């Protein structure tokens, strides 16, 4: 099958290009700003988070542009992306706190997406793990069955197949490899088989919480956008039996996303990205939800 061979070759080439892409400070700073869970971050904390993220990238085999002094590299980066970052008035806070400008988040996302391929498989697994109902009886402990987690992660990976380039399957189980990396990096631990199947537990250490914040923050804009796209289809069941114009519907989805963001019903205004919303519609068409 020539078509299948061409697709497989294109996938492998794209993956190889991603693997050899050098992560620059702009990418690191943008990623921290967009995935940080607080409303603002100080310069010193930003530098520390960039240093931590650099080690996470290197640990996974990623390439990072050399930085002799992290503070200088972060400072220079902030000057280059000054229009994308908001600085509150120094009179209102004890020290300057930085956060992304809502109107320029998509610009920062362009830089963040340059390192997504390094973390995406772990992010898929961790997002599913966090969202699944815990089978633990004790409060404060969160564990699930490995097979149930595998099933959910594979479904989510299939949904996002137009967004990310996954590791080529060459005898390696991508799910097991992602779980192994999460175990090594201290986010989860594997529990003994209690007779009903293998179990995996989410840890609550500072390192685990930091990784959860990073990986969830990377996927949330896409999860939000696909949710918005799905919700936008509900009125069409009664309103538009003859169909709607794609361009007009995309604009409608963007309005829904902006409204839900202001109502705090989605986490990120990136949910209004026309590219991601159109990809969501393509996936819905592929699985037969729409025509």
C-alpha angles and dihedrals in degrees: 000000000000094000092054092048092050091049092048092048092048090050093051093047092050090049091050091050090051092049091054096045112116113229109227128201091258089062093048095048093046091049093052093047093050098043099040108113098211127082092247141005130213121235092248092051090046090055091048092048091049091052091049092048090049090057091048090054093047092047089058093051096261124148118241128189108248115260116192092188119018094202093055092045092051092046092051091047092052089054090054094049096035093129091055096054129069121219115198117221109280089226091066100052137041089241135003111285120200128210136159119272106246091224091055102041092108089057090053089045089061089064094040092054090062090076100034093097090064094059106023099100092049090045091054092052095044095047090052092047093051093048097047121095111257118242092203116115095206118081116246094028120105121191136146139183114279094226092051089050091048091052094050093044091051091050092050091047090052091050091052096043091116092054103049141035109227128207110279113255105244104153093304122112103228093201094053090044091052092048090049091053091049090052092049092049092050101248099115140009131211116237127209120272106263093195095273098075141288118312134206125202129205111228125221101210120127090255091051093048091049092051091047090052092049098045096041090047090055094054102034095084090055094044090050093048094050090047090052090048091051093048091050090062096059097079090048091070089073104017106049116029088154093052135250136257110266095223092052092046092051089054089050091051090051090053090049090050093049091047093049091047092054089047088052091241094123124039102226138036085219085085085083092066106131092209094055092043091051090049088053091053090049090054091048089051092049093054092045101252092122136014 
